[in-house]
Each structure stands twice: as C-alpha cells, then as structure tokens.
Amino acid sequence: MLEIPESYVIVNQLNNTIRGKKITYVQANQSPHSFAWYYGKPEDYDDLLSGKIIGSSRPISGMIEIEAEDCRIVFMDGAIPRYYEDLKKVPKKHQLYVEFDDNTALVCTVQMYGGMLAFHDGELDNKYYYLAKTKPSPLTDEFDREYFKSLRTEGTDKLSAKAFLATEQRIPGLGNGVLQDILYLAGIHPKRKMRDVSDDEYDKLYEVVKDTLRKMADQGGRDTEKDLFGNPGGYITYLSKKTAFTPCVKCGYELHKGNYLGGTIYYCDHCQK
C-alpha cells in the first residue's frame, strides 16, 4: 500500500525515469476491477493524456502526483505503479497503462483497492487529495513539535493510539502499515487510549513519527512493500507480516498478531504498554 515512505521513494524514481517523456498511448480499466477508482470516464484517459510531456512528480503524503503539462495523474492508496523498459514484460492484466515515445511504459495494477485519477490541473474535488495537499508531511520541517501537539484536540483522548494516528486524515499517508513500527518504537500498544498517554510519552511519539518515517523513506521504503521496479524496500520492519509470532528483538517474547479497527495489528505485550 502506498504510504508516506513509499510515495517518497517512488516519486524520486519517477523523476529519474519518466520526466521529459511524451505520452503516446493510454489505456485505463483494461481489466475491470470493482475497487479501482478513476476520475471521470477511464475510456477518456487516452484523449486527455496522449501527446502530453511528463513533468515533475511529487509525493503528496501517501499519494503520488505526476505532472503531464496541464493535466495531472494521481495514484492513491492501493494503486501499484511499475515502470517497464521492455513492453514484452508488461502484465496482461492492468488497470492503467501509459506508454511513452521511447517504447517504455508506466503500468498500474490494483489488488484490494486503489485510485488512478487523471484530470486537468485544478479540476479534482476530492477531500482526501485536498487534505493531503494542505497538511504538512512528517518528512517536512513544517511538521514540527507544535504542529503535532495541535493534533491532540478535544475528543482525541477517547481514541486509541491507532485511531489517533491513522484515522480521520489527521496525518495523511500515515496508515496501518507504518503505524506498527511507530507504536512499537514508542512503546505504546495500538489499543491504548490516548488519555493514558502522558505528555512525555506524546513528546516521544512525535520524535518516533519523524525519525521512523524518515528512515523508512531514506532506506528505500519498507521491506514489505516494493518500489517502481518491483524491488522490496531496504527498511527492515520490526512489526509486520514478516515478523508475526517471532521473538521480539527487545525482550525475546513472541510478537502477536490481531485484528483491530478494520485492519491487522502487530504488537509486543511486554514492550508496548
């Protein structure tokens, strides 16, 4: 899933591979998927984008935005972009295919759900896109200690730590994936209520959010996710599907796996209060 680190990594790769290329052909919804989202009619994407020159790509929290002259292409949530220099290696099934004038292609597939939106700049009216563009990313200086304190508003003390960090677009792009290591390193159980998190613990949580997301981004993303070329990230996760039921690296007790708030959580009963 696209979260803050992966968006950061893939955007850098896009700027090194497709910037300056001309779009020659676009096919959207070639393999219909019930939970693949488009803006407008996918059959109109070729007319909208063909002939456009790719400009800069940028991360918008957990989203990716690609300039194509007066248009934009945005990948959201579960969209999986891949770059192919050999068109013969393009998968037969895909939800978005963008071919360039040098016979390379950017291909997007969706497993569970995902958004692949193409539109004229300024045309998209989507609250998640708007919030992601207007709120500071934890990878920027604007996301400072005072800003993090401002997120702890009236009513948030009733929320669990997971709900506080990963719901209501409080921190766009910080989802259930990166959440696991953040809470583990902060020593906070995902089900713990925020009213039980002291000021000192909250201050530490801020530092862990900044530090962990920066490490994930700088190390090429998480080892549970793949980059633009299909390679896994270099950041080794403490808590993920790869470490479930293995010994905790801190205390040696077995790590646990459970379901909470519509997603899987991983945790250590001994290290996370």
Backbone as JSON, one array per atom type, in Angstrom:
{
  "sequence": "MLEIPESYVIVNQLNNTIRGKKITYVQANQSPHSFAWYYGKPEDYDDLLSGKIIGSSRPISGMIEIEAEDCRIVFMDGAIPRYYEDLKKVPKKHQLYVEFDDNTALVCTVQMYGGMLAFHDGELDNKYYYLAKTKPSPLTDEFDREYFKSLRTEGTDKLSAKAFLATEQRIPGLGNGVLQDILYLAGIHPKRKMRDVSDDEYDKLYEVVKDTLRKMADQGGRDTEKDLFGNPGGYITYLSKKTAFTPCVKCGYELHKGNYLGGTIYYCDHCQK",
  "N": [[0.83, -1.2, 0.0], [0.45, 2.24, -0.73], [2.07, 4.42, 1.29], [3.45, 7.1, 3.28], [6.42, 6.73, 3.16], [6.8, 5.06, 0.86], [5.61, 6.53, -1.21], [7.33, 8.71, -1.3], [9.73, 7.45, -2.09], [9.06, 6.24, -4.6], [8.33, 8.47, -6.1], [10.8, 9.81, -6.39], [12.05, 7.94, -8.03], [10.38, 8.02, -10.27], [10.9, 10.6, -11.2], [13.42, 10.22, -12.11], [13.1, 8.54, -14.24], [10.76, 8.85, -15.98], [10.37, 11.56, -16.43], [10.12, 14.18, -18.75], [9.43, 12.58, -20.85], [7.25, 11.73, -23.61], [3.82, 11.08, -23.7], [2.29, 8.51, -25.49], [0.22, 6.72, -25.7], [-2.62, 5.66, -23.87], [-4.27, 3.43, -21.76], [-7.0, 2.73, -19.82], [-8.6, 0.87, -17.26], [-8.46, -1.64, -18.48], [-8.53, -4.2, -17.45], [-11.2, -4.7, -15.77], [-11.94, -3.75, -12.43], [-13.54, -4.08, -9.39], [-12.94, -2.34, -7.31], [-11.31, -0.37, -8.3], [-10.56, 2.93, -8.82], [-11.41, 5.78, -10.74], [-11.12, 9.06, -12.24], [-13.78, 10.68, -13.63], [-14.48, 9.32, -16.85], [-12.82, 6.35, -17.54], [-12.29, 5.57, -20.16], [-11.8, 7.91, -21.44], [-9.26, 8.69, -20.88], [-7.11, 8.35, -22.68], [-7.5, 10.27, -24.73], [-7.3, 12.51, -23.12], [-4.65, 12.5, -22.13], [-2.72, 11.66, -24.06], [0.02, 12.7, -26.03], [0.95, 14.52, -24.23], [3.66, 15.93, -22.33], [5.64, 14.57, -19.81], [6.13, 16.04, -16.68], [7.39, 17.08, -13.53], [7.23, 14.78, -10.79], [5.59, 14.39, -7.64], [5.49, 13.7, -4.11], [2.5, 13.43, -2.28], [1.82, 13.22, 0.68], [0.55, 10.11, 1.28], [0.09, 9.75, -1.38], [0.75, 9.91, -4.94], [1.65, 12.32, -7.28], [1.71, 13.17, -10.66], [2.93, 15.37, -13.05], [1.57, 16.27, -16.17], [1.9, 18.27, -18.37], [-0.8, 20.39, -18.66], [-2.31, 18.69, -17.22], [-2.9, 16.24, -14.61], [-1.8, 13.23, -13.08], [-2.79, 11.05, -10.63], [-1.94, 8.75, -8.15], [-3.47, 6.78, -5.76], [-3.74, 5.35, -2.46], [-4.15, 1.95, -2.73], [-3.03, 1.65, -5.3], [-0.66, 0.29, -7.54], [2.15, 1.2, -8.95], [4.33, 0.45, -11.7], [7.36, 0.47, -13.57], [8.31, -0.16, -16.9], [10.83, -1.07, -19.05], [10.95, -2.86, -21.06], [8.45, -3.67, -23.12], [7.39, -6.16, -23.53], [7.34, -7.37, -21.11], [5.26, -6.36, -19.69], [2.47, -6.83, -17.58], [-0.38, -8.9, -18.41], [-2.85, -8.24, -17.38], [-4.1, -5.21, -16.19], [-4.82, -2.02, -14.64], [-4.24, 0.54, -15.38], [-2.46, 1.82, -18.1], [0.26, 3.42, -19.39], [1.92, 4.48, -22.1], [5.07, 5.48, -23.49], [7.01, 7.64, -25.72], [9.42, 6.38, -26.17], [9.1, 3.7, -26.2], [8.71, 2.65, -23.64], [6.94, 2.02, -20.54], [4.56, 3.0, -18.06], [2.86, 1.28, -15.7], [-0.07, 0.47, -13.92], [-1.47, -1.47, -11.36], [-4.1, -2.96, -9.43], [-4.74, -4.47, -6.35], [-6.32, -4.98, -3.81], [-7.77, -2.48, -3.5], [-7.74, 0.74, -5.12], [-6.81, 4.02, -6.34], [-6.59, 5.67, -9.47], [-6.21, 8.48, -10.92], [-6.89, 10.78, -13.47], [-6.78, 14.06, -14.69], [-7.58, 17.51, -15.52], [-5.45, 20.05, -14.31], [-6.36, 21.38, -11.18], [-8.95, 20.61, -11.35], [-9.85, 18.41, -9.86], [-11.96, 17.49, -7.26], [-11.66, 16.35, -4.38], [-11.75, 15.27, -1.13], [-9.78, 13.87, 0.27], [-7.52, 14.14, -1.31], [-7.3, 16.91, -1.23], [-6.85, 17.41, 1.54], [-4.45, 16.04, 1.86], [-2.79, 17.62, 0.32], [-2.82, 20.02, 1.7], [-2.08, 19.64, 4.34], [0.86, 19.37, 6.41], [3.56, 17.15, 5.65], [5.06, 14.56, 7.65], [7.68, 14.31, 6.86], [8.62, 16.8, 6.39], [9.85, 20.07, 7.48], [7.79, 21.62, 8.37], [6.1, 20.03, 9.75], [6.29, 20.13, 12.78], [7.11, 20.04, 16.33], [5.21, 21.61, 17.67], [3.12, 21.61, 15.86], [2.41, 18.91, 15.91], [1.52, 18.72, 18.54], [-0.8, 20.21, 18.3], [-2.55, 18.49, 17.13], [-3.67, 17.0, 19.05], [-6.53, 17.29, 20.08], [-9.68, 18.32, 21.6], [-11.57, 15.54, 22.51], [-9.96, 13.66, 21.26], [-8.64, 12.21, 23.18], [-10.23, 10.08, 23.77], [-9.78, 8.3, 21.82], [-8.09, 5.37, 20.52], [-4.56, 4.67, 20.29], [-3.91, 3.8, 17.73], [-6.16, 4.66, 16.25], [-5.93, 7.4, 16.63], [-3.54, 8.1, 15.26], [-3.91, 7.08, 12.66], [-6.43, 7.56, 11.51], [-9.19, 9.57, 10.21], [-7.74, 11.26, 8.59], [-5.84, 12.63, 10.02], [-3.09, 12.61, 10.0], [-2.25, 12.57, 6.96], [-1.42, 9.84, 4.87], [-0.07, 8.42, 6.78], [-0.55, 5.36, 7.58], [-2.02, 2.13, 8.38], [0.12, 0.45, 7.95], [2.82, 1.67, 8.31], [2.32, 2.49, 10.82], [2.67, 0.39, 12.66], [5.45, -0.05, 13.36], [6.01, 2.47, 14.37], [4.43, 2.74, 16.72], [5.46, 0.59, 18.13], [8.17, 1.3, 18.54], [7.74, 3.53, 20.04], [6.75, 2.45, 22.28], [4.04, 2.05, 22.8], [0.91, 0.54, 23.0], [-1.26, -0.42, 20.31], [-4.0, -0.39, 20.93], [-4.22, 1.19, 23.12], [-5.65, 3.85, 24.98], [-5.61, 7.31, 24.17], [-5.85, 9.09, 26.26], [-4.43, 7.94, 28.25], [-1.86, 8.3, 27.56], [0.96, 9.92, 28.47], [2.26, 13.33, 28.69], [5.02, 13.33, 28.3], [5.33, 10.87, 27.0], [3.89, 11.39, 24.72], [5.42, 13.35, 23.58], [7.68, 11.86, 22.99], [6.51, 10.17, 21.14], [6.09, 11.89, 19.0], [8.77, 12.35, 18.19], [9.44, 9.76, 17.4], [7.66, 9.31, 15.27], [8.61, 11.18, 13.36], [11.33, 10.36, 13.08], [11.18, 7.6, 12.39], [9.64, 7.5, 10.0], [11.29, 9.0, 8.36], [13.58, 7.36, 8.26], [12.48, 5.09, 7.01], [11.82, 6.18, 4.5], [14.34, 7.09, 3.56], [15.7, 4.72, 3.36], [14.67, 3.42, 1.23], [12.02, 2.6, 1.44], [9.69, 0.28, 3.04], [10.47, -3.19, 3.84], [8.34, -4.78, 3.31], [7.02, -3.75, 1.2], [7.09, -2.74, -2.31], [9.14, -1.07, -4.77], [9.21, 1.22, -7.63], [10.28, -0.44, -9.51], [9.69, -2.93, -8.73], [11.18, -3.89, -6.65], [11.87, -4.85, -3.27], [11.72, -2.69, -0.35], [14.45, -1.27, 1.62], [14.25, -0.88, 4.33], [14.06, -2.61, 7.27], [11.39, -4.05, 8.76], [10.16, -3.94, 12.14], [7.73, -4.81, 13.12], [5.48, -6.62, 11.33], [3.91, -8.54, 8.7], [6.0, -10.19, 8.19], [7.29, -10.6, 10.58], [5.54, -11.6, 12.42], [4.71, -13.55, 15.22], [7.31, -14.17, 15.79], [10.32, -13.93, 17.86], [10.44, -11.01, 19.88], [12.68, -8.35, 19.24], [13.53, -6.82, 21.3], [12.71, -7.85, 23.86], [12.48, -10.6, 23.61], [10.18, -12.12, 23.84], [7.34, -13.66, 22.24], [5.99, -12.1, 19.36], [2.78, -10.65, 18.71], [-0.24, -11.02, 16.73], [-3.18, -9.47, 15.54], [-6.63, -8.44, 14.96], [-7.93, -5.23, 14.46], [-9.9, -2.35, 14.45], [-10.63, -2.65, 11.75], [-8.34, -3.58, 10.48], [-5.16, -5.36, 10.37], [-3.16, -5.74, 13.25], [0.07, -5.67, 14.78], [2.02, -6.49, 17.59], [3.86, -6.2, 20.71], [3.29, -7.57, 23.74], [4.8, -7.15, 25.97], [6.55, -5.01, 25.55], [5.02, -2.9, 24.7], [2.99, -0.75, 26.23]],
  "CA": [[0.0, 0.0, 0.0], [1.18, 3.5, -0.75], [2.07, 5.28, 2.46], [4.41, 8.2, 3.14], [7.76, 6.37, 2.67], [6.77, 4.51, -0.5], [5.33, 7.63, -2.13], [8.58, 9.46, -1.39], [10.71, 6.65, -2.85], [8.62, 6.05, -5.98], [8.4, 9.77, -6.77], [12.19, 10.03, -6.8], [12.32, 7.05, -9.16], [9.65, 8.54, -11.43], [11.62, 11.77, -11.7], [14.64, 9.75, -12.77], [12.8, 7.63, -15.35], [9.77, 9.25, -16.98], [10.3, 13.01, -16.64], [10.53, 14.6, -20.08], [8.94, 11.67, -21.89], [5.96, 12.07, -24.21], [2.82, 10.01, -23.65], [1.8, 8.19, -26.84], [-0.99, 5.89, -25.63], [-3.1, 5.38, -22.51], [-5.41, 2.52, -21.64], [-7.46, 2.62, -18.44], [-9.67, -0.11, -17.0], [-8.35, -2.77, -19.41], [-9.01, -5.32, -16.65], [-12.11, -4.08, -14.8], [-11.77, -4.13, -11.03], [-14.65, -3.46, -8.65], [-12.47, -1.31, -6.39], [-10.36, 0.52, -8.97], [-11.26, 4.21, -8.94], [-10.93, 6.71, -11.76], [-11.81, 10.35, -12.27], [-14.49, 10.73, -14.9], [-14.57, 8.06, -17.58], [-11.48, 5.84, -17.87], [-12.1, 5.49, -21.61], [-11.4, 9.23, -21.93], [-7.89, 8.99, -20.44], [-6.18, 8.44, -23.81], [-7.69, 11.6, -25.33], [-6.87, 13.52, -22.15], [-3.22, 12.49, -21.81], [-1.82, 11.39, -25.18], [0.69, 13.87, -26.55], [1.45, 15.34, -23.12], [5.02, 15.69, -21.85], [5.69, 14.36, -18.35], [6.96, 16.97, -15.91], [7.85, 16.57, -12.24], [6.34, 14.01, -9.91], [5.77, 14.81, -6.24], [4.7, 12.96, -3.13], [1.51, 14.17, -1.51], [1.6, 12.28, 1.77], [0.55, 8.74, 0.77], [-0.3, 9.77, -2.79], [1.76, 10.3, -5.92], [1.09, 13.18, -8.32], [2.59, 13.31, -11.82], [2.56, 16.45, -13.97], [1.56, 15.99, -17.6], [1.53, 19.6, -18.86], [-1.92, 20.98, -17.92], [-3.03, 17.6, -16.57], [-2.27, 15.56, -13.5], [-2.11, 11.82, -12.82], [-2.63, 10.82, -9.2], [-2.1, 7.4, -7.64], [-3.93, 6.83, -4.38], [-3.94, 4.13, -1.67], [-3.63, 0.65, -3.15], [-2.51, 1.6, -6.66], [0.71, -0.23, -7.57], [2.8, 1.6, -10.2], [5.58, -0.2, -12.1], [7.96, 1.0, -14.79], [8.82, -1.24, -17.76], [11.63, -0.69, -20.22], [10.64, -3.87, -22.06], [7.0, -3.78, -23.16], [7.0, -7.57, -23.52], [7.21, -7.8, -19.72], [4.07, -5.74, -19.09], [1.47, -7.84, -17.25], [-1.54, -8.92, -19.3], [-3.95, -7.56, -16.71], [-3.7, -3.97, -15.52], [-5.9, -1.04, -14.53], [-3.81, 1.75, -16.09], [-1.28, 1.61, -18.93], [0.7, 4.68, -20.01], [3.09, 4.19, -22.94], [5.83, 6.67, -23.86], [7.55, 7.68, -27.08], [10.65, 5.58, -26.3], [8.67, 2.32, -26.02], [8.67, 2.24, -22.24], [5.58, 2.2, -20.05], [4.21, 3.04, -16.65], [1.68, 0.42, -15.59], [-0.61, 0.45, -12.57], [-2.4, -2.53, -11.06], [-4.78, -2.85, -8.14], [-5.05, -5.76, -5.74], [-7.53, -4.82, -3.0], [-8.45, -1.27, -3.97], [-6.77, 1.78, -5.45], [-7.25, 5.1, -7.21], [-5.72, 6.14, -10.54], [-7.02, 9.59, -11.36], [-6.31, 11.68, -14.47], [-7.68, 15.22, -14.74], [-6.94, 18.8, -15.73], [-4.98, 20.64, -13.05], [-7.34, 22.2, -10.5], [-10.29, 20.08, -11.61], [-10.24, 17.35, -8.93], [-12.58, 17.88, -6.0], [-11.6, 15.14, -3.56], [-11.32, 15.76, 0.18], [-8.53, 13.22, 0.68], [-6.47, 14.8, -2.1], [-7.18, 18.28, -0.71], [-6.21, 17.36, 2.86], [-3.07, 15.61, 1.68], [-2.03, 18.74, -0.23], [-2.79, 21.18, 2.59], [-1.46, 19.33, 5.63], [2.29, 19.1, 6.26], [4.04, 15.78, 5.77], [6.07, 14.37, 8.7], [9.02, 14.38, 6.29], [8.97, 18.2, 6.2], [10.09, 20.86, 8.69], [6.52, 22.2, 8.82], [5.53, 19.09, 10.72], [7.16, 20.28, 13.93], [6.57, 19.61, 17.62], [4.0, 22.37, 17.97], [2.04, 21.13, 14.99], [1.98, 17.61, 16.43], [0.73, 18.99, 19.74], [-2.1, 20.75, 17.9], [-3.41, 17.39, 16.69], [-4.3, 16.42, 20.25], [-7.63, 18.2, 20.36], [-10.76, 17.81, 22.45], [-12.18, 14.33, 21.99], [-9.0, 12.67, 20.8], [-8.22, 11.36, 24.29], [-11.08, 8.88, 23.78], [-9.34, 7.42, 20.74], [-6.93, 4.52, 20.72], [-3.36, 5.2, 19.63], [-4.03, 3.52, 16.29], [-7.17, 5.55, 15.68], [-5.41, 8.77, 16.66], [-2.52, 8.31, 14.24], [-4.17, 6.59, 11.31], [-7.79, 7.78, 11.0], [-9.68, 10.95, 10.05], [-6.76, 12.05, 7.85], [-5.12, 13.5, 10.96], [-1.77, 12.67, 9.37], [-2.43, 11.87, 5.69], [-0.32, 9.0, 4.43], [0.38, 7.57, 7.88], [-1.58, 4.34, 7.63], [-1.87, 0.97, 9.26], [1.4, -0.22, 7.71], [3.93, 2.31, 9.02], [1.88, 2.66, 12.21], [3.11, -0.71, 13.52], [6.79, 0.23, 13.91], [5.98, 3.73, 15.12], [3.93, 2.47, 18.07], [6.4, -0.33, 18.78], [9.35, 2.05, 18.97], [7.31, 4.48, 21.06], [6.35, 1.69, 23.46], [2.61, 2.27, 23.02], [0.07, -0.5, 22.4], [-2.21, 0.21, 19.38], [-5.34, -0.25, 21.52], [-4.16, 2.06, 24.29], [-6.36, 5.12, 24.83], [-4.72, 8.46, 24.18], [-5.91, 9.75, 27.58], [-3.44, 7.29, 29.1], [-0.53, 8.64, 27.05], [1.42, 11.12, 29.17], [2.87, 14.37, 27.86], [6.36, 12.87, 27.93], [5.18, 9.8, 26.01], [3.42, 12.03, 23.49], [6.59, 14.02, 23.02], [8.5, 10.8, 22.4], [5.79, 9.69, 19.97], [6.42, 12.84, 17.93], [10.13, 12.06, 17.72], [9.44, 8.46, 16.72], [6.99, 9.51, 13.99], [9.54, 11.87, 12.45], [12.53, 9.57, 12.86], [10.89, 6.33, 11.73], [9.23, 7.74, 8.62], [12.49, 9.44, 7.63], [14.41, 6.17, 8.0], [11.8, 4.28, 6.0], [11.95, 6.84, 3.21], [15.74, 7.13, 3.14], [16.18, 3.36, 3.12], [14.01, 2.84, 0.06], [10.72, 2.04, 1.77], [9.66, -0.9, 3.92], [10.76, -4.48, 3.21], [7.07, -5.42, 2.99], [6.48, -3.08, 0.02], [8.01, -2.73, -3.44], [9.32, 0.23, -5.41], [8.74, 1.36, -9.0], [10.84, -1.52, -10.32], [9.29, -4.21, -8.14], [12.15, -4.32, -5.64], [11.45, -4.53, -1.89], [12.46, -1.62, 0.32], [15.59, -1.67, 2.45], [13.97, -0.72, 5.75], [13.62, -3.88, 7.85], [10.33, -3.77, 9.73], [10.12, -4.63, 13.43], [6.42, -5.44, 13.22], [4.82, -6.76, 10.04], [3.59, -9.93, 8.4], [7.26, -10.94, 8.17], [7.81, -10.84, 11.92], [4.49, -12.11, 13.3], [4.96, -14.77, 16.01], [8.75, -14.37, 16.01], [10.73, -13.28, 19.11], [10.66, -9.56, 19.91], [14.11, -8.07, 19.28], [13.83, -6.12, 22.55], [12.52, -8.65, 25.07], [12.57, -12.02, 23.31], [8.89, -12.79, 23.87], [6.71, -13.79, 20.93], [5.17, -10.99, 18.89], [1.4, -11.06, 18.49], [-0.98, -10.51, 15.58], [-4.61, -9.42, 15.81], [-7.44, -7.56, 14.11], [-8.44, -4.09, 15.24], [-10.33, -1.2, 13.65], [-10.69, -2.97, 10.33], [-7.05, -3.95, 9.91], [-4.28, -6.19, 11.18], [-2.16, -5.09, 14.1], [1.15, -6.48, 15.33], [2.42, -5.83, 18.82], [4.54, -6.94, 21.76], [2.59, -7.32, 25.02], [5.77, -6.79, 27.02], [7.23, -3.75, 25.26], [4.05, -1.86, 24.38], [2.08, -0.65, 27.35]],
  "C": [[0.87, 1.25, 0.0], [0.98, 4.23, 0.57], [3.23, 6.25, 2.3], [5.77, 7.75, 2.6], [7.77, 5.9, 1.22], [6.49, 5.6, -1.54], [6.59, 8.45, -2.37], [9.58, 8.74, -2.29], [10.32, 6.58, -4.32], [8.64, 7.36, -6.75], [9.82, 10.07, -7.23], [12.55, 9.17, -8.0], [11.61, 7.51, -10.42], [10.37, 9.73, -12.04], [12.9, 11.39, -12.43], [14.37, 8.89, -14.0], [11.86, 8.22, -16.39], [9.69, 10.75, -17.24], [10.86, 13.37, -18.02], [10.03, 13.71, -21.2], [7.55, 12.1, -22.37], [5.04, 10.85, -24.16], [2.27, 9.78, -25.06], [0.5, 7.39, -26.81], [-1.33, 5.61, -24.18], [-4.3, 4.43, -22.59], [-5.77, 2.38, -20.17], [-8.6, 1.62, -18.35], [-9.65, -1.26, -18.0], [-8.83, -4.06, -18.74], [-9.91, -4.74, -15.56], [-11.95, -4.65, -13.41], [-12.81, -3.36, -10.23], [-14.21, -2.31, -7.77], [-11.3, -0.54, -6.98], [-11.1, 1.81, -9.29], [-10.58, 5.09, -9.97], [-11.65, 8.04, -11.59], [-12.47, 10.48, -13.63], [-14.55, 9.35, -15.53], [-13.17, 7.56, -17.95], [-11.22, 5.76, -19.37], [-11.69, 6.82, -22.21], [-9.94, 9.56, -21.62], [-6.92, 9.14, -21.62], [-6.28, 9.81, -24.48], [-7.15, 12.7, -24.42], [-5.35, 13.64, -22.08], [-2.28, 12.29, -23.0], [-1.28, 12.7, -25.77], [1.28, 14.77, -25.49], [2.88, 14.93, -22.75], [5.0, 15.59, -20.32], [6.63, 15.39, -17.71], [7.42, 16.32, -14.61], [6.77, 15.73, -11.57], [6.61, 14.47, -8.49], [4.96, 13.92, -5.31], [3.72, 13.89, -2.44], [1.05, 13.22, -0.4], [1.66, 10.86, 1.23], [0.11, 8.64, -0.67], [0.89, 10.18, -3.65], [1.08, 11.14, -6.99], [2.13, 13.39, -9.41], [2.06, 14.43, -12.71], [2.6, 15.93, -15.41], [1.02, 17.26, -18.28], [0.36, 20.16, -18.04], [-2.76, 19.93, -17.2], [-2.22, 17.01, -15.42], [-2.72, 14.1, -13.48], [-1.82, 11.57, -11.35], [-2.88, 9.35, -8.87], [-2.42, 7.48, -6.16], [-3.97, 5.42, -3.77], [-3.31, 2.9, -2.31], [-3.18, 0.54, -4.58], [-1.04, 1.18, -6.63], [1.35, 0.13, -8.9], [4.1, 0.84, -10.43], [6.05, 0.39, -13.43], [8.57, -0.14, -15.58], [9.59, -0.66, -18.93], [11.38, -1.65, -21.37], [9.13, -4.09, -22.05], [6.51, -5.22, -23.16], [6.8, -8.09, -22.09], [6.01, -7.2, -19.0], [3.05, -6.83, -18.78], [0.24, -7.75, -18.15], [-2.72, -8.18, -18.7], [-3.44, -6.32, -15.98], [-4.89, -3.02, -15.51], [-5.54, 0.3, -15.15], [-2.5, 1.47, -16.8], [-0.95, 2.93, -19.63], [1.99, 4.39, -20.78], [3.72, 5.51, -23.39], [6.48, 6.53, -25.23], [8.85, 6.9, -27.26], [10.36, 4.1, -26.05], [8.92, 1.78, -24.61], [7.25, 2.52, -21.73], [5.53, 2.27, -18.54], [2.88, 2.32, -16.52], [1.23, 0.36, -14.14], [-1.61, -0.7, -12.44], [-2.99, -2.31, -9.68], [-5.05, -4.25, -7.62], [-6.36, -5.66, -4.96], [-8.37, -3.65, -3.49], [-7.39, -0.23, -4.3], [-7.33, 2.8, -6.42], [-6.19, 5.5, -8.21], [-6.48, 7.24, -11.28], [-6.26, 10.46, -12.36], [-7.3, 12.83, -14.69], [-6.88, 16.47, -15.1], [-6.58, 19.4, -14.38], [-6.04, 21.58, -12.47], [-8.76, 21.68, -10.6], [-10.78, 19.12, -10.52], [-10.77, 17.93, -7.62], [-12.7, 16.63, -5.13], [-11.02, 15.54, -2.2], [-10.01, 15.13, 0.63], [-7.34, 13.84, -0.04], [-6.23, 16.21, -1.55], [-6.46, 18.28, 0.63], [-4.74, 16.98, 2.74], [-2.2, 16.75, 1.16], [-1.87, 19.88, 0.76], [-2.14, 20.9, 3.94], [0.02, 18.99, 5.45], [2.62, 17.62, 6.42], [5.05, 15.69, 6.92], [7.51, 14.4, 8.18], [9.49, 15.82, 6.08], [9.18, 18.91, 7.53], [8.8, 21.46, 9.24], [5.82, 21.31, 9.84], [6.46, 19.11, 11.94], [6.43, 19.87, 15.21], [5.27, 20.33, 17.95], [2.82, 21.92, 17.11], [1.51, 19.79, 15.51], [1.14, 17.77, 17.69], [-0.67, 19.46, 19.39], [-3.07, 19.67, 17.45], [-4.17, 16.77, 17.87], [-5.39, 17.38, 20.73], [-8.68, 17.54, 21.25], [-11.44, 16.61, 21.78], [-11.21, 13.27, 21.55], [-8.5, 11.77, 21.92], [-9.04, 10.09, 24.38], [-10.64, 7.86, 22.74], [-8.22, 6.5, 21.18], [-5.75, 5.15, 19.98], [-3.42, 4.97, 18.13], [-5.01, 4.48, 15.63], [-6.67, 6.98, 15.62], [-4.44, 9.03, 15.5], [-3.0, 8.04, 12.82], [-5.59, 6.77, 10.81], [-8.08, 9.27, 10.89], [-8.69, 11.86, 9.33], [-6.03, 13.05, 8.75], [-3.69, 13.7, 10.46], [-1.88, 11.91, 8.06], [-1.19, 11.07, 5.29], [0.29, 8.14, 5.51], [-0.73, 6.55, 8.1], [-1.24, 3.18, 8.53], [-0.53, 0.26, 9.09], [2.54, 0.38, 8.52], [3.6, 2.5, 10.51], [2.5, 1.61, 13.15], [4.47, -0.41, 14.17], [6.8, 1.49, 14.75], [5.53, 3.47, 16.55], [4.85, 1.52, 18.83], [7.59, 0.43, 19.34], [9.01, 3.1, 20.03], [6.87, 3.78, 22.34], [4.88, 1.83, 23.81], [1.8, 1.2, 22.29], [-0.96, 0.17, 21.47], [-3.61, 0.41, 19.94], [-5.37, 0.71, 22.71], [-4.85, 3.39, 24.03], [-5.37, 6.29, 24.96], [-4.76, 9.21, 25.52], [-4.89, 9.17, 28.54], [-2.01, 7.53, 28.63], [-0.1, 9.96, 27.68], [2.03, 12.13, 28.2], [4.26, 13.95, 27.4], [6.29, 11.78, 26.87], [4.73, 10.39, 24.67], [4.56, 12.75, 22.8], [7.52, 13.01, 22.35], [7.84, 10.28, 21.13], [6.06, 10.59, 18.77], [7.79, 12.53, 17.33], [10.19, 10.76, 16.94], [8.76, 8.56, 15.36], [7.95, 10.12, 12.98], [10.72, 10.97, 12.07], [12.25, 8.31, 12.05], [10.49, 6.52, 10.27], [10.41, 8.2, 7.77], [13.38, 8.25, 7.3], [13.79, 5.29, 6.92], [11.97, 4.87, 4.61], [13.39, 6.78, 2.7], [16.31, 5.76, 2.81], [15.41, 2.63, 2.01], [12.66, 2.22, 0.32], [10.84, 0.8, 2.63], [9.95, -2.18, 3.15], [9.5, -5.25, 2.87], [6.43, -4.83, 1.74], [7.54, -3.05, -1.08], [8.03, -1.36, -4.11], [8.83, 0.21, -6.86], [9.2, 0.23, -9.9], [10.51, -2.9, -9.77], [10.26, -4.75, -7.11], [11.68, -3.96, -4.24], [12.31, -3.43, -1.29], [13.54, -2.16, 1.23], [15.37, -1.49, 3.94], [13.39, -2.02, 6.29], [12.62, -3.6, 8.96], [10.49, -4.58, 11.01], [8.83, -5.43, 13.56], [5.75, -5.44, 11.85], [4.48, -8.23, 9.85], [4.84, -10.81, 8.38], [7.75, -11.32, 9.56], [6.78, -11.41, 12.87], [4.89, -13.45, 13.92], [6.45, -15.14, 16.11], [9.13, -13.67, 17.31], [10.92, -11.77, 18.94], [12.16, -9.29, 20.04], [14.51, -7.35, 20.57], [13.79, -7.06, 23.75], [12.59, -10.15, 24.85], [11.25, -12.76, 23.34], [8.25, -12.76, 22.47], [5.84, -12.57, 20.59], [3.78, -11.5, 18.52], [0.82, -10.4, 17.23], [-2.47, -10.52, 15.93], [-5.32, -8.53, 14.82], [-8.03, -6.45, 14.98], [-8.74, -2.93, 14.32], [-10.21, -1.47, 12.15], [-9.37, -3.33, 9.69], [-6.24, -4.8, 10.86], [-3.35, -5.33, 12.01], [-1.15, -6.12, 14.58], [1.65, -5.75, 16.56], [3.16, -6.78, 19.74], [3.87, -6.58, 23.09], [3.53, -6.83, 26.11], [6.36, -5.4, 26.81], [6.28, -2.59, 24.96], [2.97, -1.83, 25.46], [0.64, -0.47, 26.87]]
}
